[in-house]
Amino acid sequence: MPPWAEIETVMFDMDGTLLDLHFDDYFWQILVPRTYSTVHGVSEEAAREIINCKYAEVRGTLDWYSLDYWETELNFDIKHLKHSNTERIAIRPNVEKLLEALQLTDKRVLLVTNAHPIAMEIKLNHTRIRNYFTIASALTLYPWRKKIMAFGAPCGAPNLTTRNAHCCSTTACQCCGRHAGKVSSIFTPSKNRTASARN
């Protein structure tokens, strides 16, 4: 159990923690290959093979999260494709209850995500959870990124240095003690995150 009395700031990851991954899985595993097939005049099977090879080349790098990178690499409008397929974006069970409960406290509630800013905006607008957060930050805007950190919490992020913080993510918490002296982890989803969990 986190030491709630000592915690000043609660930080949430977005995809797989607050939101389920159905949209991301469908978008990157089905819709992107299907669109590539149409745009480039290849079969869907060939498109999947090409796309999976391209995914493998950058998995684990910062380009993995960049919609700009994928638009250049795939040569079609990824951002428009995201805007036109929002119906699968969904909040995970009990997330809103937790966020509502946190609103009744004096704790800062932050959203920190590796997602591209446009992807973050699409999801926040669709789910209408933006107002629960003191700060919602797409870390792709900064020269350092969440992926650099062992956990995924924004150690060293502007305005996020705090003595006591709690990080809610799908990965284990290993934050740098220089910026968060009281950090504990919460294991949210039982489901493993898939390769498409990015933005």
C-alpha positions in Angstrom: 0.0 0.0 0.0 1.5 3.4 -1.0 2.2 5.8 2.0 -0.6 8.1 0.9 -0.2 10.5 3.8 3.3 11.3 2.7 2.6 11.5 -1.1 2.3 15.0 -2.6 2.2 14.1 -6.3 0.7 11.2 -8.2 1.9 10.6 -11.7 0.0 8.4 -14.2 1.2 6.9 -17.5 -1.6 7.0 -20.1 -1.7 4.0 -22.4 -2.4 0.7 -20.7 -2.7 2.4 -17.3 -5.6 5.0 -17.6 -6.7 3.9 -21.1 -7.0 0.3 -22.4 -5.0 -0.7 -25.4 -7.8 -1.7 -27.8 -7.4 1.4 -29.9 -3.6 1.2 -30.1 -3.7 -2.5 -30.9 -6.3 -2.0 -33.7 -4.6 1.1 -35.0 -1.0 -0.2 -35.3 -1.7 -3.8 -36.0 -4.6 -3.6 -38.3 -5.5 -0.1 -39.6 -1.9 1.0 -40.4 -1.1 -2.1 -42.5 -4.5 -1.9 -44.2 -3.9 1.7 -45.1 -0.4 1.0 -46.3 -1.8 -1.7 -48.5 -4.2 0.7 -50.1 -1.8 3.6 -50.5 1.1 1.6 -51.9 -0.8 -0.9 -53.9 0.4 -4.1 -52.2 -1.5 -6.9 -50.6 -2.5 -6.7 -46.9 -0.3 -9.7 -46.2 2.7 -8.0 -47.8 1.9 -4.7 -46.1 1.8 -6.5 -42.7 5.2 -8.0 -43.4 6.7 -4.6 -44.4 5.2 -2.8 -41.5 6.3 -5.4 -38.9 9.9 -5.1 -40.3 9.7 -1.3 -39.9 8.3 -1.7 -36.4 11.2 -4.0 -35.4 13.8 -1.6 -36.7 12.8 1.1 -34.2 11.2 -0.8 -31.3 12.8 0.4 -28.1 13.9 3.7 -29.6 12.4 7.2 -29.4 11.2 7.0 -33.0 8.8 4.3 -31.9 6.5 7.0 -30.4 6.8 9.6 -33.1 3.9 10.1 -35.4 6.1 12.4 -37.5 8.6 9.6 -38.0 5.9 7.2 -39.0 4.3 9.6 -41.5 7.7 10.0 -43.2 8.5 6.3 -43.1 5.1 5.1 -44.3 4.3 8.0 -46.6 0.7 8.6 -45.5 -1.1 10.8 -43.0 -0.9 9.0 -39.7 -2.3 11.9 -37.7 -5.5 12.1 -39.9 -5.9 8.4 -39.5 -5.9 8.7 -35.8 -8.4 11.6 -35.8 -10.8 9.5 -37.9 -10.7 6.4 -35.8 -11.3 7.4 -32.2 -14.3 5.2 -31.3 -12.1 2.5 -29.9 -10.4 4.8 -27.3 -11.7 3.8 -23.9 -10.9 4.4 -20.2 -10.0 1.3 -18.1 -12.4 0.2 -15.4 -12.4 2.2 -12.2 -10.0 4.8 -13.5 -12.5 7.7 -13.3 -13.4 6.7 -9.7 -9.7 6.9 -8.7 -9.2 10.2 -10.4 -12.4 11.6 -8.8 -11.2 10.5 -5.4 -7.8 12.1 -6.0 -9.5 15.4 -6.9 -10.9 15.5 -3.4 -7.3 15.6 -2.0 -4.6 18.2 -2.0 -2.3 16.1 -4.1 -1.0 17.1 -7.6 -2.1 14.6 -10.2 0.0 14.5 -13.3 -0.3 12.7 -16.7 3.1 11.8 -18.2 3.3 9.9 -21.5 5.6 9.1 -24.3 2.8 9.5 -26.7 3.0 12.1 -29.5 1.3 15.4 -28.4 -1.3 15.0 -31.1 -2.1 11.4 -30.0 -2.3 12.6 -26.4 -4.7 15.4 -27.3 -6.9 13.0 -29.4 -7.2 10.7 -26.4 -7.8 13.3 -23.8 -10.4 15.0 -25.9 -12.2 11.8 -26.6 -12.2 10.5 -23.0 -12.7 13.9 -21.4 -10.3 13.2 -18.5 -8.0 16.2 -19.0 -9.5 18.2 -16.1 -8.4 15.6 -13.6 -4.8 16.5 -14.1 -2.8 19.4 -12.8 -0.4 18.9 -15.7 -0.7 16.7 -18.8 2.6 16.3 -20.5 3.7 14.6 -23.7 7.3 14.0 -23.0 8.2 13.9 -26.7 8.2 17.7 -26.4 11.3 17.6 -24.3 14.9 16.9 -25.3 15.0 14.0 -22.9 12.2 11.5 -22.8 10.5 9.2 -20.4 12.1 6.2 -22.1 15.5 7.4 -20.7 14.2 6.7 -17.2 14.2 3.2 -15.8 10.5 3.5 -14.8 8.8 6.1 -17.0 8.4 8.8 -14.4 9.5 12.3 -15.3 12.6 12.6 -13.2 14.0 16.1 -13.9 11.0 17.2 -15.8 10.1 20.9 -15.6 7.9 21.7 -12.6 7.8 18.0 -11.6 10.6 17.8 -9.0 9.0 16.9 -5.8 10.0 15.3 -2.5 7.2 12.8 -2.4 5.7 11.3 -5.5 3.7 8.2 -6.5 4.0 6.8 -10.0 1.2 4.8 -11.6 2.4 2.9 -14.6 2.3 -0.5 -16.2 6.0 -0.9 -15.5 8.0 -1.2 -12.3 9.0 2.1 -10.6 12.7 2.8 -10.4 12.8 6.6 -10.2 15.9 8.6 -9.5 16.0 9.5 -5.9 17.5 12.9 -6.7 14.1 14.1 -7.8 11.6 11.9 -5.9 12.6 10.9 -2.4 9.4 9.0 -1.7 8.4 7.0 -4.8 6.5 3.8 -4.8 4.9 1.8 -7.6 1.4 0.6 -8.3 0.9 -2.5 -10.5 -2.3 -1.6 -12.5 -3.2 -3.8 -15.4 -2.9 -7.6 -15.1 -2.8 -7.7 -18.9 0.6 -7.5 -20.5 1.2 -4.5 -22.7 1.5 -5.3 -26.4 4.1 -4.0 -28.8 1.7 -1.4 -30.1 1.4 0.3 -26.7 3.0 3.6 -27.6 0.8 6.5 -28.6 
